[in-house]
């Protein structure tokens, strides 16, 4: 009887364990389905979006959706994902202001501390272009100099940083350009000028990115997109392994309003990546 009782207790424990496993499975499966659908929607929306920066944002956020346990099997650099997501978010929400004459200028709200370390991490890898800005809005990277010019040919004779006290300046006896004698104060004239100092460059960049021209803002967007698009297209190829091909194909068909095979869509994505590396266009700005 004792042995039979033990068997009965053991049977009840087995049933409880099986029931708990069933409940756990029932709860987990819908979550997996919802997650898979959401990820498929992210991937599909990345295919149809026309703004390259929005594509970078969507695919980097899609990569961040993947649970930690599943990330190890993917060929995705998550430090790079964080960089792409942060920069794309900043460039997508520019702050537009106006000068006193009504001309617009753009300030980029970087979502990280503006220091040299973050410049090396977030900016330096893709910054390979010139960009225009409004120098009159600079404060930390402007120095005022006094410059002396030859009265005859207007060539520069000497310059020094402007000081509050009077400074005795030793000018050349002859103009190095035209050879005119420099003997009297009527032979030369002086003028104060503002000189832009871009050293250290990381500090200059962050200040200048707060007073960009519209074209300067567009130049930075293009430079980042050219660098980022090929990388996120590789993310898309890796993320597509996490979802079922038939589910992704169905959702993509809804977004594109036409049926098509998964293989054909992947081919379209790879071709768009090649085009994006060559030329980048944006909606509006």
BAVOBA-271753 format. One record per atom (N, C-alpha, C): z, x, y; residue in one letter. Coordinates in steps of 0.1 Angstrom, whole numbers, padded with zeros to 4 digits, always signed. Layout:
residues N
ZXYA...
This chain:
residues 285
+0000+0008-0012X+0000+0000+0000X+0000+0009+0013X+0007+0020+0011X+0008+0029+0023X-0006+0034+0026X-0013+0038+0015X-0026+0044+0017X-0036+0033+0023X-0035+0021+0018X-0043+0010+0023X-0041+0008+0038X-0028+0009+0042X-0025+0007+0056X-0030+0018+0065X-0030+0030+0059X-0035+0041+0067X-0050+0040+0069X-0057+0034+0058X-0072+0032+0059X-0075+0021+0069X-0066+0011+0070X-0068+0001+0080X-0067+0006+0094X-0056+0014+0096X-0054+0020+0110X-0066+0029+0113X-0071+0037+0104X-0082+0046+0106X-0094+0038+0109X-0096+0026+0102X-0108+0018+0105X-0108+0012+0119X-0096+0008+0123X-0095+0002+0136X-0097+0013+0147X-0093+0025+0145X-0096+0036+0154X-0110+0039+0155X-0117+0039+0143X-0131+0041+0143X-0139+0030+0151X-0134+0018+0149X-0141+0007+0156X-0139+0008+0171X-0127+0012+0175X-0124+0014+0189X-0133+0025+0195X-0134+0036+0188X-0142+0048+0192X-0157+0043+0193X-0162+0036+0183X-0176+0031+0184X-0178+0022+0196X-0168+0013+0198X-0169+0004+0209X-0169+0011+0223X-0161+0021+0224X-0160+0029+0236X-0174+0036+0238X-0179+0042+0227X-0192+0048+0228X-0203+0039+0232X-0202+0026+0227X-0212+0016+0230X-0211+0012+0245X-0199+0010+0250X-0197+0007+0264X-0202+0018+0273X-0199+0031+0270X-0203+0042+0277X-0218+0043+0278X-0224+0041+0267X-0239+0041+0266X-0245+0030+0275X-0239+0018+0274X-0244+0007+0281X-0243+0009+0296X-0232+0015+0300X-0231+0018+0314X-0240+0029+0319X-0241+0039+0311X-0249+0051+0315X-0264+0048+0316X-0270+0041+0307X-0284+0038+0306X-0290+0032+0319X-0283+0021+0324X-0289+0016+0337X-0288+0026+0348X-0278+0035+0348X-0277+0045+0359X-0289+0054+0358X-0292+0059+0345X-0303+0067+0343X-0316+0061+0347X-0317+0048+0344X-0329+0041+0348X-0331+0040+0363X-0320+0037+0370X-0321+0036+0385X-0324+0049+0391X-0317+0060+0386X-0320+0073+0391X-0335+0077+0389X-0340+0074+0377X-0354+0078+0374X-0363+0070+0383X-0360+0057+0385X-0369+0049+0394X-0369+0055+0408X-0356+0058+0413X-0355+0064+0427X-0363+0077+0428X-0361+0085+0418X-0368+0098+0419X-0384+0096+0418X-0388+0087+0410X-0402+0084+0410X-0407+0078+0423X-0399+0070+0430X-0403+0065+0443X-0404+0076+0453X-0395+0086+0453X-0395+0097+0462X-0408+0105+0459X-0411+0108+0447X-0423+0116+0444X-0436+0108+0448X-0436+0095+0446X-0448+0087+0450X-0450+0087+0465X-0439+0085+0472X-0440+0084+0487X-0444+0098+0492X-0440+0109+0486X-0445+0122+0490X-0460+0124+0489X-0466+0117+0479X-0480+0118+0477X-0488+0111+0488X-0483+0099+0493X-0490+0091+0502X-0487+0094+0517X-0476+0101+0519X-0472+0104+0533X-0482+0114+0539X-0485+0112+0552X-0496+0120+0559X-0490+0131+0567X-0477+0130+0571X-0471+0141+0579X-0465+0151+0569X-0470+0164+0570X-0465+0174+0561X-0450+0176+0562X-0444+0175+0574X-0430+0177+0575X-0422+0166+0568X-0427+0154+0569X-0420+0143+0561X-0422+0146+0546X-0433+0151+0542X-0434+0155+0528X-0424+0165+0523X-0422+0175+0532X-0412+0185+0529X-0398+0179+0528X-0395+0170+0537X-0382+0164+0537X-0380+0155+0525X-0390+0147+0521X-0389+0138+0510X-0387+0146+0497X-0395+0157+0495X-0394+0164+0482X-0382+0173+0481X-0377+0178+0493X-0364+0185+0492X-0353+0176+0489X-0353+0164+0495X-0342+0154+0492X-0343+0149+0477X-0356+0148+0472X-0357+0145+0458X-0352+0155+0449X-0353+0168+0453X-0348+0179+0445X-0333+0178+0445X-0327+0174+0456X-0312+0174+0457X-0307+0162+0449X-0315+0152+0446X-0311+0141+0438X-0308+0144+0424X-0314+0155+0419X-0312+0159+0405X-0298+0163+0402X-0291+0158+0392X-0277+0161+0389X-0276+0176+0385X-0265+0182+0388X-0262+0196+0385X-0266+0200+0371X-0262+0191+0361X-0265+0195+0347X-0279+0196+0344X-0288+0189+0352X-0302+0190+0349X-0310+0200+0357X-0303+0206+0367X-0310+0215+0376X-0313+0229+0369X-0305+0232+0359X-0307+0245+0353X-0320+0246+0345X-0325+0235+0341X-0338+0235+0333X-0350+0235+0342X-0348+0233+0355X-0359+0232+0365X-0361+0246+0372X-0374+0249+0374X-0377+0261+0381X-0377+0259+0396X-0365+0255+0402X-0364+0252+0416X-0353+0260+0422X-0356+0267+0433X-0346+0275+0440X-0338+0266+0449X-0326+0263+0446X-0318+0253+0454X-0313+0259+0468X-0313+0272+0469X-0310+0277+0482X-0322+0275+0491X-0334+0277+0486X-0346+0274+0493X-0347+0259+0497X-0343+0250+0488X-0343+0236+0490X-0335+0233+0502X-0323+0239+0503X-0314+0236+0514X-0320+0241+0528X-0327+0252+0527X-0334+0258+0539X-0345+0248+0544X-0353+0244+0534X-0364+0235+0537X-0359+0222+0543X-0349+0216+0537X-0344+0203+0541X-0338+0204+0555X-0330+0215+0558X-0324+0216+0571X-0334+0218+0582X-0344+0227+0580X-0354+0229+0591X-0363+0217+0593X-0367+0211+0582X-0375+0199+0583X-0368+0188+0591X-0355+0186+0588X-0348+0176+0595X-0347+0179+0610X-0345+0191+0613X-0344+0195+0627X-0357+0193+0635X-0368+0197+0628X-0381+0196+0635X-0386+0181+0636X-0381+0173+0627X-0385+0159+0627X-0378+0150+0638X-0367+0155+0644X-0360+0148+0654X-0359+0155+0667X-0370+0159+0673X-0369+0167+0685X-0363+0158+0697X-0356+0165+0705X-0350+0159+0717X-0360+0161+0729X-0366+0151+0734X-0376+0152+0745X-0369+0149+0758X-0370+0159+0767X-0365+0157+0781X-0376+0159+0791X-0372+0158+0804X-0382+0159+0815X-0377+0169+0825X-0387+0177+0830X-0384+0185+0842X-0384+0177+0854X-0380+0182+0866X-0379+0175+0878X-0392+0168+0882X-0403+0174+0878X-0416+0169+0882X-0422+0159+0871X-0414+0156+0861X-0418+0146+0851X-0424+0151+0839X-0427+0165+0839X-0433+0171+0827X-0423+0172+0816X-0427+0168+0804X-0418+0168+0792X-0417+0182+0786X-0404+0184+0781X-0402+0196+0773X-0394+0192+0761X-0393+0200+0751X-0387+0197+0738X-0376+0206+0735X-0365+0200+0730X-0354+0208+0725X-0352+0205+0710X-0351+0215+0702X-0349+0213+0687X-0334+0213+0684X-0329+0203+0678X-0315+0202+0675X-0312+0208+0661X-0311+0221+0661X-0308+0228+0648X-0295+0223+0643X-0294+0220+0630X-0282+0215+0624X-0273+0226+0618X-0274+0238+0623X-0266+0249+0618X-0262+0258+0630X-0253+0266+0628X-0248+0275+0639X-0259+0285+0643X-0260+0287+0656X-0271+0296+0661X-0266+0310+0662X-0267+0317+0650X-0263+0331+0650X-0274+0339+0643X-0272+0352+0642X-0282+0361+0636X-0284+0358+0621X-0273+0356+0614X-0273+0353+0600X-0282+0341+0597X-0280+0330+0604X-0287+0318+0602X-0302+0319+0606X-0304+0328+0617X-0318+0330+0620X-0326+0337+0609X-0319+0347+0603X-0326+0354+0591X-0328+0344+0580X-0319+0335+0578X-0320+0326+0566X-0329+0314+0569X-0328+0308+0580X-0336+0295+0582X-0349+0297+0590X-0350+0307+0599X-0361+0308+0608X-0371+0319+0605X-0365+0331+0602X-0374+0343+0601X-0384+0342+0590X-0382+0336+0578X-0392+0335+0567X-0405+0329+0571X-0405+0319+0581X-0417+0312+0584X-0422+0314+0598X-0414+0321+0607X-0418+0322+0621X-0428+0334+0622X-0441+0330+0622X-0452+0340+0623X-0462+0336+0634X-0457+0330+0644X-0466+0325+0655X-0460+0327+0668X-0468+0326+0679X-0464+0326+0692X-0461+0311+0696X-0452+0309+0705X-0448+0296+0710X-0445+0296+0725X-0449+0286+0731X-0447+0285+0746X-0435+0277+0749X-0429+0281+0761X-0416+0275+0765X-0416+0275+0780X-0406+0268+0786X-0405+0268+0801X-0394+0279+0805X-0399+0290+0810X-0390+0302+0813X-0380+0298+0824X-0383+0289+0833X-0373+0286+0843X-0361+0279+0838X-0361+0274+0825X-0350+0268+0819X-0341+0278+0812X-0345+0290+0810X-0337+0300+0804X-0325+0304+0813X-0314+0307+0807X-0302+0312+0814X-0297+0325+0809X-0296+0326+0796X-0290+0338+0790X-0299+0350+0789X-0312+0348+0789X-0322+0358+0787X-0331+0361+0799X-0325+0359+0811X-0332+0362+0824X-0324+0372+0832X-0331+0382+0836X-0325+0392+0845X-0333+0393+0858X-0326+0394+0869X-0333+0395+0882X-0334+0410+0886X-0346+0414+0889X-0349+0428+0893X-0355+0428+0907X-0353+0440+0914X-0360+0442+0926X-0371+0452+0924X-0383+0449+0928X-0395+0457+0926X-0401+0461+0939X-0405+0474+0940X-0411+0479+0952X-0426+0481+0949X-0435+0477+0959X-0449+0477+0957X-0455+0485+0968X-0467+0491+0965X-0475+0498+0975X-0481+0488+0984X-0481+0490+0997X-0486+0480+1007X-0501+0480+1006X-0508+0492+1003X-0522+0493+1003X-0528+0486+0991X-0523+0488+0979X-0530+0483+0966X-0521+0474+0958X-0509+0471+0963X-0500+0462+0956X-0496+0467+0942X-0497+0479+0939X-0493+0484+0926X-0478+0487+0926X-0471+0486+0915X-0457+0488+0914X-0453+0503+0916X-0443+0505+0924X-0438+0519+0927X-0425+0522+0919X-0416+0512+0919X-0403+0514+0914X-0397+0500+0911X-0388+0500+0902X-0380+0487+0900X-0366+0491+0895X-0357+0482+0898X-0343+0483+0893X-0337+0470+0893X-0326+0468+0885X-0319+0456+0884X-0312+0453+0898X-0313+0441+0902X-0307+0437+0915X-0292+0438+0915X-0287+0445+0925X-0272+0447+0926X-0268+0440+0939X-0255+0437+0939X-0250+0430+0951X-0248+0441+0962X-0245+0453+0959X-0243+0463+0969X-0257+0469+0972X-0258+0475+0984X-0271+0481+0988X-0273+0494+0979X-0286+0495+0975X-0289+0506+0966X-0300+0515+0973X-0297+0528+0974X-0307+0537+0979X-0317+0540+0969X-0330+0538+0972X-0340+0540+0962X-0349+0551+0966X-0352+0560+0957X-0360+0572+0960X-0374+0569+0955X-0383+0565+0964X-0397+0561+0961X-0406+0574+0960X-0417+0573+0953X-0426+0585+0953X-0433+0587+0966X-0436+0599+0969X-0443+0602+0982X-0457+0597+0983X-0463+0595+0972X-0477+0590+0971X-0477+0579+0961X-0486+0569+0964X-0488+0558+0954X-0496+0564+0942X-0491+0563+0930X-0498+0568+0918X-0512+0562+0916X-0514+0550+0921X-0527+0543+0919X-0537+0546+0929X-0534+0544+0942X-0544+0546+0952X-0543+0559+0960X-0531+0566+0959X-0529+0579+0966X-0524+0577+0980X-0521+0565+0984X-0517+0563+0998X-0503+0569+1000X-0500+0575+1012X-0487+0581+1014X-0477+0570+1016X-0465+0573+1010X-0453+0564+1011X-0443+0572+1020X-0444+0570+1033X-0435+0577+1042X-0426+0568+1050X-0431+0556+1053X-0424+0547+1062X-0422+0534+1055X-0412+0526+1059X-0410+0513+1053X-0421+0503+1054X-0431+0506+1063X-0443+0498+1064X-0453+0501+1054X-0451+0512+1046X-0460+0516+1036X-0457+0509+1022X-0446+0502+1022X-0443+0495+1009X-0436+0482+1012X-0434+0474+1002X-0426+0462+1004X-0419+0459+0990X-0409+0451+0991X-0401+0448+0979X-0400+0433+0976X-0398+0430+0964X-0397+0416+0960X-0388+0415+0948X-0380+0404+0948X-0372+0401+0936X-0379+0392+0926X-0379+0397+0913X-0385+0389+0903X-0376+0387+0891X-0378+0376+0884X-0370+0373+0872X-0378+0379+0860X-0370+0386+0852X-0376+0393+0840X-0370+0386+0827X-0379+0382+0818X-0374+0376+0806X-0370+0388+0796X-0358+0387+0790X-0354+0397+0781X-0352+0390+0767X-0361+0394+0758X-0361+0387+0745X-0353+0395+0734X-0343+0403+0739X-0335+0411+0730X-0320+0407+0731X-0313+0403+0720X-0318+0403+0706X-0327+0390+0704X-0337+0392+0696X-0347+0381+0695X-0342+0369+0689X-0332+0370+0680X-0327+0358+0673X-0320+0349+0684X-0313+0355+0693X-0306+0348+0704X-0317+0342+0714X-0327+0350+0717X-0337+0345+0726X-0345+0333+0719X-0348+0334+0706X-0355+0323+0700X-0347+0310+0701X-0334+0310+0698X-0326+0298+0698X-0326+0292+0712X-0325+0300+0723X-0325+0295+0736X-0338+0289+0740X-0349+0297+0736X-0363+0292+0739X-0366+0279+0732X-0361+0278+0720X-0364+0265+0712X-0357+0253+0718X-0349+0255+0728X-0343+0244+0735X-0350+0240+0748X-0361+0247+0751X-0369+0244+0763X-0384+0246+0760X-0389+0241+0749X-0403+0243+0744X-0412+0234+0752X-0425+0239+0754X-0435+0230+0758X-0439+0221+0746X-0446+0211+0749X-0451+0202+0738X-0459+0210+0728X-0468+0218+0733X-0476+0227+0725X-0468+0237+0717X-0458+0243+0723X-0449+0252+0717X-0442+0246+0705X-0437+0233+0707X-0431+0226+0696X-0441+0224+0685X-0453+0220+0688X-0463+0218+0678X-0466+0231+0670X-0466+0242+0677X-0469+0255+0671X-0458+0258+0660X-0446+0255+0664X-0435+0258+0654X-0436+0249+0642X-0439+0236+0645X-0441+0226+0633X-0452+0231+0624X-0463+0235+0629X-0474+0240+0621X-0470+0252+0613X-0464+0262+0619X-0460+0274+0613X-0450+0271+0601X-0441+0262+0603X-0431+0259+0592X-0438+0252+0581X-0447+0242+0585X-0454+0234+0575X-0463+0243+0566X-0470+0252+0572X-0479+0261+0564X-0471+0269+0554X-0459+0272+0558X-0451+0280+0548X-0444+0271+0538X-0440+0259+0542X-0432+0251+0533X-0440+0242+0523X-0452+0237+0527X-0459+0228+0519X-0462+0234+0505X-0467+0246+0503X-0470+0251+0490X-0457+0252+0481X-0446+0254+0487X-0433+0255+0480X-0428+0241+0475X-0429+0231+0483X-0425+0218+0479X-0434+0212+0469X-0447+0216+0469X-0456+0211+0459X-0453+0216+0445X-0448+0228+0445X-0442+0233+0432X-0430+0226+0428X-0422+0222+0438X-0410+0213+0434X-0415+0200+0428X-0425+0194+0433X-0430+0182+0428X-0435+0183+0414X-0441+0194+0410X-0445+0196+0397X-0433+0197+0387X-0423+0204+0392X-0411+0205+0384X-0403+0192+0383X-0402+0185+0394X-0395+0172+0394X-0402+0161+0385X-0415+0162+0384X-0423+0153+0376X-0419+0154+0361X-0413+0165+0357X-0409+0166+0343X-0396+0158+0340X-0389+0154+0351X-0376+0147+0349X-0379+0132+0347X-0390+0127+0351X-0393+0113+0350X-0404+0111+0339X-0404+0099+0334X-0415+0095+0324X-0428+0094+0331X-0439+0100+0325X-0452+0099+0332X-0457+0085+0334X-0454+0076+0324X-0459+0062+0326X-0452+0055+0338X-0439+0058+0339X-0431+0052+0350X-0436+0057+0364X-0437+0070+0365X-0442+0076+0377X-0456+0071+0380X-0465+0070+0370X-0479+0066+0373X-0479+0052+0378X-0470+0043+0372X-0470+0029+0376X-0465+0028+0391X-0454+0035+0394X-0449+0034+0408X-0459+0040+0418X-0465+0051+0414X-0475+0057+0422X-0487+0048+0425X-0491+0040+0414X-0501+0030+0416X-0498+0020+0426X-0485+0016+0426X-0480+0006+0436X-0482+0012+0450X-0478+0025+0452X-0478+0031+0465X-0493+0033+0470X-0502+0036+0460X-0516+0039+0464X-0524+0027+0462X-0518+0016+0457X-0525+0003+0455X-0538+0004+0446X-0537+0013+0436X-0547+0015+0426X-0542+0021+0414X-0547+0018+0402X-0542+0023+0390X-0549+0037+0388X-0541+0046+0381X-0547+0059+0378X-0538+0066+0369X-0544+0075+0362X-0536+0083+0352X-0527+0093+0358X-0516+0097+0351X-0507+0107+0356X-0514+0120+0358X-0523+0124+0349X-0530+0136+0350X-0538+0137+0363X-0545+0126+0366X-0554+0125+0378X-0546+0127+0391X-0534+0121+0391X-0525+0121+0403X-0520+0136+0405X-0516+0142+0394X-0512+0156+0395X-0523+0165+0400X-0535+0162+0396X-0547+0170+0401X-0548+0168+0416X-0547+0155+0420X-0548+0152+0435X-0537+0160+0443X-0525+0160+0437X-0514+0167+0444X-0517+0182+0446X-0522+0188+0435X-0524+0202+0435X-0535+0205+0445X-0546+0197+0446X-0556+0199+0456X-0551+0197+0470X-0542+0187+0472X-0537+0185+0486X-0528+0197+0490X-0522+0204+0480X-0514+0216+0483X-0522+0227+0489X-0534+0229+0482X-0543+0239+0487X-0548+0236+0501X-0552+0224+0504X-0556+0220+0517X-0546+0222+0527X-0533+0218+0524X-0522+0220+0533X-0519+0234+0537X-0522+0243+0528X-0520+0257+0531X-0530+0263+0541X-0541+0256+0542X-0552+0260+0551X-0551+0254+0564X-0548+0241+0564X-0548+0234+0577X-0537+0223+0577X-0530+0221+0588X-0519+0212+0588X-0521+0203+0601X-0521+0190+0599X-0522+0181+0610X-0511+0171+0610X-0507+0166+0621X-0496+0157+0623X-0499+0144+0629X-0492+0134+0626X-0493+0122+0634X-0487+0123+0647X-0493+0118+0658X-0487+0119+0671X-0486+0133+0675X-0474+0138+0677X-0473+0152+0681X-0476+0161+0669X
